[in-house]
Amino acid sequence: MKSKKNLTRFTYESAAFEGWRLSISRAGTTFTKYFPDKKYGGGKKSLAIAEGILAEVKAVIEGAKRVDGKLSPATIKKVEKLLADAG
């Protein structure tokens, strides 16, 4: 499987983690969440979950108002809650 924009595939033979990392940066704030294959039942399933969450995160961020060019604290909190509830 190949990495996609905002989604990076991690497969290391010597590491304990195999799965997908969602990472998106907007207006000076970076959000990151890991989607391990073991937890979600394989590479394709973890990718599907990660893609769904990425779409939700993008929708929240793109529709958010900016305060001095940065994301508002309410928006940051909303995205962090969305990521926390994802796993």
N, C-alpha and C positions, 0 to 999 in steps of 0.2 A: 504494500500500500504506500502511496506517495503523499507527502505533506501537501497541504493546501493553504491558502491565505488565512492567517490567524489560527491555523491548526497544524501542529507539528507532530509527526509520528516518532515515537521513541521505541526502539527495539534494540536492546543491548543484551548480548549473551551473558555478560558478566554482571549485569545490574539486576536488581530485584524488580524494577519497574518496566513494564511494557504497556504501552497504551498511547493515548493522544493527549496533547497539552493545548488547551485553548489559551491564547494570549492576544489581547487586543488593547491598544493604546489610543486614547482620544483626549485631546485638550490637556495634556500633561498628566493624565492618570492612566495607569496600566492595571488591567484586570487579568488574572491568571487562574486557571482551574485545570486539574488533571483528571483524566478519565481512563482509569486502568482497565485493561482487558479482563483481568480476573474478576473484577467487580461487576462488569456489565456483560460478561459472557462471550468475549471474543473481540477481535479487532473491528469487524464490520459493525457490530452492535454498539461498541463504545464510540465509534466514529459517528454513527447515526444520532446518538444522544448528544455528542459534542456539537454536531452541526445544528441540531435543534436549539440547543442552549445559545449557541453563537448567534443565530437568527433573532432570538428573543433579546439578547444583550444589545445587538445592533439596533433593533427597533427602539429600545429604551434610550440609548445614547443619541441616536439621530433625532429623536423627537424632543430631546431635552433642551432646556434653555441654558445658556451659558452665563456665568457671573464673572466679569472681568476676564473673559476668554477661557475660563476653566469650567469644568462641570460643577454643577451645584452640589452641595453636601447631600441634599435629598436624592439626587440622581445617583450619586456614588453609593449611598446606602441601599437604594433600590436594586442596583446591579449586584452589589455584594450579597444581598439577601437572595436574589435570584440564583447566583452561583452556589451559595451555601445550601439552598433547598434542592439543587440539582443532584446532590450526591450525599 
